[in-house]
Amino acid sequence: SLGKISILCGGPDWPTSVLTGILRLDLAPMLAGSIPVAILIAPVVLAAAEMIEPSERARCLSTFWFAVATILQCMATMLAAYYTQAVIEEHKDAGEDWQRDSQENA
């Protein structure tokens, strides 16, 4: 779903990866859900490629691609935050217990 992809691609790398491991989620769907991260990486690669050529045109294109990368990353982060908040709101009526580990009170 778009929510899962948003969390995998727009969320913080280390905590998201560790949490998927702790929850013992299947590796294949997690990797498949991470494929769209290429959309976030591509503008940075293009910007770096343009930096190799020492011309004014290349410098302008590099700045453009960095701006595109910044906008895309901001959008991905906002989507991840939106879907995280949506889950919190969905389970708000369950009280605080839905956030606790069953072993926490043991």
PyMOL commands that place a pseudoatom at each C-alpha (Angstrom):
pseudoatom trace, name=CA, resn=SER, resi=1, chain=A, elem=C, hetatm=0, pos=[0.000, 0.000, 0.000]
pseudoatom trace, name=CA, resn=LEU, resi=2, chain=A, elem=C, hetatm=0, pos=[1.051, 3.612, -0.383]
pseudoatom trace, name=CA, resn=GLY, resi=3, chain=A, elem=C, hetatm=0, pos=[1.329, 3.953, 3.394]
pseudoatom trace, name=CA, resn=LYS, resi=4, chain=A, elem=C, hetatm=0, pos=[3.804, 1.094, 3.724]
pseudoatom trace, name=CA, resn=ILE, resi=5, chain=A, elem=C, hetatm=0, pos=[5.867, 2.315, 0.784]
pseudoatom trace, name=CA, resn=SER, resi=6, chain=A, elem=C, hetatm=0, pos=[5.872, 5.828, 2.247]
pseudoatom trace, name=CA, resn=ILE, resi=7, chain=A, elem=C, hetatm=0, pos=[7.193, 4.552, 5.565]
pseudoatom trace, name=CA, resn=LEU, resi=8, chain=A, elem=C, hetatm=0, pos=[9.840, 2.368, 3.920]
pseudoatom trace, name=CA, resn=CYS, resi=9, chain=A, elem=C, hetatm=0, pos=[11.065, 5.086, 1.546]
pseudoatom trace, name=CA, resn=GLY, resi=10, chain=A, elem=C, hetatm=0, pos=[10.372, 8.298, 3.450]
pseudoatom trace, name=CA, resn=GLY, resi=11, chain=A, elem=C, hetatm=0, pos=[10.932, 7.171, 7.018]
pseudoatom trace, name=CA, resn=PRO, resi=12, chain=A, elem=C, hetatm=0, pos=[14.274, 7.183, 8.799]
pseudoatom trace, name=CA, resn=ASP, resi=13, chain=A, elem=C, hetatm=0, pos=[16.456, 4.361, 7.450]
pseudoatom trace, name=CA, resn=TRP, resi=14, chain=A, elem=C, hetatm=0, pos=[17.895, 2.720, 10.538]
pseudoatom trace, name=CA, resn=PRO, resi=15, chain=A, elem=C, hetatm=0, pos=[14.808, 2.703, 12.808]
pseudoatom trace, name=CA, resn=THR, resi=16, chain=A, elem=C, hetatm=0, pos=[12.558, 1.532, 9.975]
pseudoatom trace, name=CA, resn=SER, resi=17, chain=A, elem=C, hetatm=0, pos=[14.909, -1.317, 9.043]
pseudoatom trace, name=CA, resn=VAL, resi=18, chain=A, elem=C, hetatm=0, pos=[15.422, -2.382, 12.646]
pseudoatom trace, name=CA, resn=LEU, resi=19, chain=A, elem=C, hetatm=0, pos=[11.687, -2.305, 13.342]
pseudoatom trace, name=CA, resn=THR, resi=20, chain=A, elem=C, hetatm=0, pos=[10.921, -4.496, 10.328]
pseudoatom trace, name=CA, resn=GLY, resi=21, chain=A, elem=C, hetatm=0, pos=[13.461, -6.982, 11.698]
pseudoatom trace, name=CA, resn=ILE, resi=22, chain=A, elem=C, hetatm=0, pos=[12.088, -6.862, 15.241]
pseudoatom trace, name=CA, resn=LEU, resi=23, chain=A, elem=C, hetatm=0, pos=[8.560, -7.435, 13.900]
pseudoatom trace, name=CA, resn=ARG, resi=24, chain=A, elem=C, hetatm=0, pos=[9.960, -10.323, 11.805]
pseudoatom trace, name=CA, resn=LEU, resi=25, chain=A, elem=C, hetatm=0, pos=[8.344, -9.040, 8.642]
pseudoatom trace, name=CA, resn=ASP, resi=26, chain=A, elem=C, hetatm=0, pos=[9.032, -10.937, 5.427]
pseudoatom trace, name=CA, resn=LEU, resi=27, chain=A, elem=C, hetatm=0, pos=[12.124, -9.690, 3.631]
pseudoatom trace, name=CA, resn=ALA, resi=28, chain=A, elem=C, hetatm=0, pos=[10.761, -9.880, 0.078]
pseudoatom trace, name=CA, resn=PRO, resi=29, chain=A, elem=C, hetatm=0, pos=[7.819, -7.476, 0.599]
pseudoatom trace, name=CA, resn=MET, resi=30, chain=A, elem=C, hetatm=0, pos=[10.083, -5.071, 2.499]
pseudoatom trace, name=CA, resn=LEU, resi=31, chain=A, elem=C, hetatm=0, pos=[12.601, -5.046, -0.351]
pseudoatom trace, name=CA, resn=ALA, resi=32, chain=A, elem=C, hetatm=0, pos=[9.842, -4.681, -2.949]
pseudoatom trace, name=CA, resn=GLY, resi=33, chain=A, elem=C, hetatm=0, pos=[8.354, -1.800, -0.974]
pseudoatom trace, name=CA, resn=SER, resi=34, chain=A, elem=C, hetatm=0, pos=[11.761, -0.123, -0.915]
pseudoatom trace, name=CA, resn=ILE, resi=35, chain=A, elem=C, hetatm=0, pos=[12.227, -0.164, -4.710]
pseudoatom trace, name=CA, resn=PRO, resi=36, chain=A, elem=C, hetatm=0, pos=[10.563, 3.264, -5.186]
pseudoatom trace, name=CA, resn=VAL, resi=37, chain=A, elem=C, hetatm=0, pos=[13.463, 4.788, -3.238]
pseudoatom trace, name=CA, resn=ALA, resi=38, chain=A, elem=C, hetatm=0, pos=[15.202, 4.852, -6.635]
pseudoatom trace, name=CA, resn=ILE, resi=39, chain=A, elem=C, hetatm=0, pos=[12.933, 7.812, -7.462]
pseudoatom trace, name=CA, resn=LEU, resi=40, chain=A, elem=C, hetatm=0, pos=[14.465, 9.654, -4.510]
pseudoatom trace, name=CA, resn=ILE, resi=41, chain=A, elem=C, hetatm=0, pos=[18.022, 8.685, -5.409]
pseudoatom trace, name=CA, resn=ALA, resi=42, chain=A, elem=C, hetatm=0, pos=[17.908, 9.418, -9.165]
pseudoatom trace, name=CA, resn=PRO, resi=43, chain=A, elem=C, hetatm=0, pos=[17.955, 13.253, -8.932]
pseudoatom trace, name=CA, resn=VAL, resi=44, chain=A, elem=C, hetatm=0, pos=[20.982, 13.145, -6.608]
pseudoatom trace, name=CA, resn=VAL, resi=45, chain=A, elem=C, hetatm=0, pos=[22.820, 10.884, -9.057]
pseudoatom trace, name=CA, resn=LEU, resi=46, chain=A, elem=C, hetatm=0, pos=[21.948, 13.209, -11.935]
pseudoatom trace, name=CA, resn=ALA, resi=47, chain=A, elem=C, hetatm=0, pos=[23.124, 16.239, -9.938]
pseudoatom trace, name=CA, resn=ALA, resi=48, chain=A, elem=C, hetatm=0, pos=[26.421, 14.583, -9.124]
pseudoatom trace, name=CA, resn=ALA, resi=49, chain=A, elem=C, hetatm=0, pos=[26.888, 13.561, -12.754]
pseudoatom trace, name=CA, resn=GLU, resi=50, chain=A, elem=C, hetatm=0, pos=[26.397, 17.157, -13.847]
pseudoatom trace, name=CA, resn=MET, resi=51, chain=A, elem=C, hetatm=0, pos=[29.028, 18.325, -11.343]
pseudoatom trace, name=CA, resn=ILE, resi=52, chain=A, elem=C, hetatm=0, pos=[31.725, 16.434, -13.258]
pseudoatom trace, name=CA, resn=GLU, resi=53, chain=A, elem=C, hetatm=0, pos=[31.515, 18.746, -16.260]
pseudoatom trace, name=CA, resn=PRO, resi=54, chain=A, elem=C, hetatm=0, pos=[32.950, 22.215, -15.469]
pseudoatom trace, name=CA, resn=SER, resi=55, chain=A, elem=C, hetatm=0, pos=[30.515, 24.266, -17.554]
pseudoatom trace, name=CA, resn=GLU, resi=56, chain=A, elem=C, hetatm=0, pos=[27.918, 26.847, -16.546]
pseudoatom trace, name=CA, resn=ARG, resi=57, chain=A, elem=C, hetatm=0, pos=[25.129, 24.740, -18.059]
pseudoatom trace, name=CA, resn=ALA, resi=58, chain=A, elem=C, hetatm=0, pos=[26.177, 21.694, -16.028]
pseudoatom trace, name=CA, resn=ARG, resi=59, chain=A, elem=C, hetatm=0, pos=[26.337, 23.777, -12.845]
pseudoatom trace, name=CA, resn=CYS, resi=60, chain=A, elem=C, hetatm=0, pos=[22.780, 25.029, -13.435]
pseudoatom trace, name=CA, resn=LEU, resi=61, chain=A, elem=C, hetatm=0, pos=[21.515, 21.524, -14.132]
pseudoatom trace, name=CA, resn=SER, resi=62, chain=A, elem=C, hetatm=0, pos=[23.242, 20.240, -11.013]
pseudoatom trace, name=CA, resn=THR, resi=63, chain=A, elem=C, hetatm=0, pos=[21.519, 22.899, -8.907]
pseudoatom trace, name=CA, resn=PHE, resi=64, chain=A, elem=C, hetatm=0, pos=[18.191, 22.026, -10.532]
pseudoatom trace, name=CA, resn=TRP, resi=65, chain=A, elem=C, hetatm=0, pos=[18.551, 18.309, -9.801]
pseudoatom trace, name=CA, resn=PHE, resi=66, chain=A, elem=C, hetatm=0, pos=[19.543, 18.990, -6.198]
pseudoatom trace, name=CA, resn=ALA, resi=67, chain=A, elem=C, hetatm=0, pos=[16.419, 21.122, -5.816]
pseudoatom trace, name=CA, resn=VAL, resi=68, chain=A, elem=C, hetatm=0, pos=[14.281, 18.329, -7.278]
pseudoatom trace, name=CA, resn=ALA, resi=69, chain=A, elem=C, hetatm=0, pos=[15.923, 15.849, -4.884]
pseudoatom trace, name=CA, resn=THR, resi=70, chain=A, elem=C, hetatm=0, pos=[15.203, 18.122, -1.923]
pseudoatom trace, name=CA, resn=ILE, resi=71, chain=A, elem=C, hetatm=0, pos=[11.551, 18.519, -2.881]
pseudoatom trace, name=CA, resn=LEU, resi=72, chain=A, elem=C, hetatm=0, pos=[11.085, 14.769, -3.425]
pseudoatom trace, name=CA, resn=GLN, resi=73, chain=A, elem=C, hetatm=0, pos=[12.717, 13.895, -0.114]
pseudoatom trace, name=CA, resn=CYS, resi=74, chain=A, elem=C, hetatm=0, pos=[10.561, 16.428, 1.726]
pseudoatom trace, name=CA, resn=MET, resi=75, chain=A, elem=C, hetatm=0, pos=[7.443, 14.996, 0.095]
pseudoatom trace, name=CA, resn=ALA, resi=76, chain=A, elem=C, hetatm=0, pos=[8.449, 11.430, 1.006]
pseudoatom trace, name=CA, resn=THR, resi=77, chain=A, elem=C, hetatm=0, pos=[9.101, 12.426, 4.611]
pseudoatom trace, name=CA, resn=MET, resi=78, chain=A, elem=C, hetatm=0, pos=[5.776, 14.254, 4.857]
pseudoatom trace, name=CA, resn=LEU, resi=79, chain=A, elem=C, hetatm=0, pos=[3.941, 11.216, 3.437]
pseudoatom trace, name=CA, resn=ALA, resi=80, chain=A, elem=C, hetatm=0, pos=[5.647, 8.955, 5.983]
pseudoatom trace, name=CA, resn=ALA, resi=81, chain=A, elem=C, hetatm=0, pos=[4.634, 11.316, 8.785]
pseudoatom trace, name=CA, resn=TYR, resi=82, chain=A, elem=C, hetatm=0, pos=[1.065, 11.505, 7.443]
pseudoatom trace, name=CA, resn=TYR, resi=83, chain=A, elem=C, hetatm=0, pos=[0.603, 7.734, 7.342]
pseudoatom trace, name=CA, resn=THR, resi=84, chain=A, elem=C, hetatm=0, pos=[2.238, 7.314, 10.754]
pseudoatom trace, name=CA, resn=GLN, resi=85, chain=A, elem=C, hetatm=0, pos=[-0.200, 9.843, 12.196]
pseudoatom trace, name=CA, resn=ALA, resi=86, chain=A, elem=C, hetatm=0, pos=[-3.091, 8.083, 10.431]
pseudoatom trace, name=CA, resn=VAL, resi=87, chain=A, elem=C, hetatm=0, pos=[-2.250, 4.813, 12.217]
pseudoatom trace, name=CA, resn=ILE, resi=88, chain=A, elem=C, hetatm=0, pos=[-1.979, 6.608, 15.558]
pseudoatom trace, name=CA, resn=GLU, resi=89, chain=A, elem=C, hetatm=0, pos=[-5.380, 8.223, 14.997]
pseudoatom trace, name=CA, resn=GLU, resi=90, chain=A, elem=C, hetatm=0, pos=[-6.905, 4.909, 13.897]
pseudoatom trace, name=CA, resn=HIS, resi=91, chain=A, elem=C, hetatm=0, pos=[-5.890, 3.233, 17.154]
pseudoatom trace, name=CA, resn=LYS, resi=92, chain=A, elem=C, hetatm=0, pos=[-6.499, 6.221, 19.415]
pseudoatom trace, name=CA, resn=ASP, resi=93, chain=A, elem=C, hetatm=0, pos=[-9.681, 4.694, 20.839]
pseudoatom trace, name=CA, resn=ALA, resi=94, chain=A, elem=C, hetatm=0, pos=[-7.780, 1.573, 21.929]
pseudoatom trace, name=CA, resn=GLY, resi=95, chain=A, elem=C, hetatm=0, pos=[-6.059, 3.633, 24.613]
pseudoatom trace, name=CA, resn=GLU, resi=96, chain=A, elem=C, hetatm=0, pos=[-2.394, 3.431, 25.481]
pseudoatom trace, name=CA, resn=ASP, resi=97, chain=A, elem=C, hetatm=0, pos=[-2.328, -0.384, 25.620]
pseudoatom trace, name=CA, resn=TRP, resi=98, chain=A, elem=C, hetatm=0, pos=[-2.014, -0.894, 21.847]
pseudoatom trace, name=CA, resn=GLN, resi=99, chain=A, elem=C, hetatm=0, pos=[1.446, 0.707, 21.982]
pseudoatom trace, name=CA, resn=ARG, resi=100, chain=A, elem=C, hetatm=0, pos=[2.743, -1.535, 24.772]
pseudoatom trace, name=CA, resn=ASP, resi=101, chain=A, elem=C, hetatm=0, pos=[4.577, -4.803, 24.380]
pseudoatom trace, name=CA, resn=SER, resi=102, chain=A, elem=C, hetatm=0, pos=[2.803, -7.707, 26.063]
pseudoatom trace, name=CA, resn=GLN, resi=103, chain=A, elem=C, hetatm=0, pos=[6.071, -8.609, 27.839]
pseudoatom trace, name=CA, resn=GLU, resi=104, chain=A, elem=C, hetatm=0, pos=[6.448, -5.107, 29.242]
pseudoatom trace, name=CA, resn=ASN, resi=105, chain=A, elem=C, hetatm=0, pos=[4.203, -5.726, 32.246]
pseudoatom trace, name=CA, resn=ALA, resi=106, chain=A, elem=C, hetatm=0, pos=[5.658, -9.163, 33.006]
for i in range(1, 106): cmd.bond("trace and resi %d" % i, "trace and resi %d" % (i + 1))
show_as sticks, trace
zoom trace
